[in-house]
Amino acid sequence: MSERQVQLVVTSRDVSISAEPDSEVLRYPGICVVHVEDGRPVERTWVPLGASPTFADDEALIATWRAALQWRQACA
């Protein structure tokens, strides 16, 4: 039987404005919900985390976290 874990990782995502080598890069903070099976990450879902999160932002994170916990329990 496999061992499943769920991790929350505070991280950021870099997005380039264009394909040019010297283009401006924007950094977006967020939380990555990582599904880990038998010690290996098998899925990652990134949820944006702004300086002033909205109710919708909170609900998106809760829904993602809940789905990850259900995935973990499905193995038990």
KAURLIN-V22370 format. One record per backbone hydrogen bond with DSSP energy under -1.0 kcal/mol. CO is the residue of the C=O (numbers start at 1). NH is the residue of the N-H. Records with the same first field share a line. If there is no record, write none. Layout:
BEGIN
CO->NH / NH
END
This chain:
BEGIN
3->38
5->36
7->34
9->32
11->30
13->28
15->26
20->23
24->17
26->15
28->13
29->49
30->11
31->47
32->9
33->45
34->7
35->42 / 43
36->5
37->40
40->37
43->35
45->33
47->31
54->58
55->59
56->60
57->61
58->62
59->63
60->64
61->65
62->66
63->67
64->68
65->69
66->70
67->71
68->72
69->73
70->74
72->75
END
